[in-house]
Amino acid sequence: MSKVGTAGNKGKSVRSDCFVTLEVTKSNGISIDINSKVGKLFGDSIHKLCEEELSYFGIENAKLTVEDAGALPFVLMARIEAAIKKVIDTDKQYIPDMLPENVYQTERDRFRRSRLYLPGNTPKLMLNAGIHKSDGIILDLEDSVAPDKKEEAKILVRNALCRVNFYGAERMVRINQIPSGLNDLEYVVPYNVNLILIPKCENADQVQLVDEKITEIKEKKGIGYPIYTMPIIESAMGVINAYEIATASKNVVAMAIGLEDYTADIGTPRSKEGKESFFARSQLVNAARAAGIQPIDSVFSDVSDMDALREVVLESKSLGFAGMGCIHPRQIKVIHESFTPTEAEIEKAKKIVKAFIEANEKGLGVVSVGSKMIDPPVVKRARRIIDLAVSTGKLSENWRDEDGE
């Protein structure tokens, strides 16, 4: 009896994707049937791609059907590979070439005001995500992917890391819950991912398991660039262990909170006022700041209410968060504006940084503004405000010269 494997998505609402059906037979060679919206233009190249991929996996007799809704080559490749892996046992991966513009690293203390979630099995949302200029883009393998689509998703995410231009955004992947998420790392670590999100994290052991797996893959593949991690706290136990989690590895650069799961765990609905999560959010901020990493707030789920979002972001900033998640591109502008320093904050930061520079130039061990002594953490925060103001265009890089220094 022949084996049949399918992969991808189909239907009237599907675009930039395809649905692949592969039946491996015992004879009669390769038969390829392509039904494509762009068949007149790209039918021959799609046919060639199918032949080359089947040959790569050593398949000599099969019927392959492709229902194409404008899928780019990296999507077609991922869907065919996923279908193949449902009918034959193989560890081989059919990997597209890496775009040169995708080969970049990020700094551990870079700004992470916004991170845009993209479902890992929906290519149409990936293609232009970078033009919205979020600080980070998350290719999600966890909650946004149906259980029976997770194997397909990690192949697609791998290919997206290779072929989608995210225009300098930090390239993040949210893996599945530990321990199953450790298997996802084989598909993302070698392909210039910048940061791994660890969902439903409850203890330091989970962080260390991810850290060890990343190190193992990096050593095997000869990878020298850093790959950071961001645990997501989504339970009462995670909140209690927040500092332990934040300090579990030198590669942890931020820690986020997921309030939908957290409120479910403590047995209460999530409200707009957020009283039920105040303790958890404050605990996370304190743990993250004590560990010297960035605290990142949860997503705001009402994508139509920008006024409510602005209120939530300003509250988030007042609690000490450095950024928050977003589930729609329209939220990015509001989040960035709200996390950008105010004129008063910038002026205060300028005074502190100036005083610090002047004290150093005079060889003084004490920094003061007026009659108030300034501690090193305050200077560090002021520098961060200046850097953010410069990066967002609210302050010139030459602000000291322009101020008459």
Secondary structure as UniProt FT lines:
FT   STRAND          3..8
FT   TURN            12..13
FT   STRAND          17..24
FT   STRAND          30..36
FT   TURN            37..38
FT   HELIX           39..56
FT   TURN            57..58
FT   STRAND          62..70
FT   HELIX           73..85
FT   TURN            86..87
FT   HELIX           100..102
FT   TURN            108..109
FT   STRAND          114..119
FT   TURN            120..121
FT   HELIX           123..125
FT   TURN            126..128
FT   HELIX           129..132
FT   STRAND          136..140
FT   TURN            143..144
FT   HELIX           147..149
FT   HELIX           150..163
FT   TURN            167..168
FT   STRAND          170..174
FT   TURN            178..180
FT   HELIX           181..184
FT   HELIX           185..187
FT   TURN            188..192
FT   STRAND          195..198
FT   TURN            199..200
FT   HELIX           204..221
FT   STRAND          228..233
FT   HELIX           236..240
FT   HELIX           242..246
FT   TURN            250..251
FT   STRAND          254..257
FT   HELIX           259..266
FT   HELIX           275..277
FT   HELIX           278..291
FT   STRAND          294..297
FT   TURN            303..304
FT   HELIX           306..319
FT   STRAND          323..326
FT   HELIX           330..339
FT   HELIX           343..361
FT   TURN            362..363
FT   STRAND          368..369
FT   TURN            370..371
FT   STRAND          372..373
FT   HELIX           376..391
FT   TURN            392..393
FT   TURN            397..398
FT   HELIX           399..402
FT   TURN            403..404
//
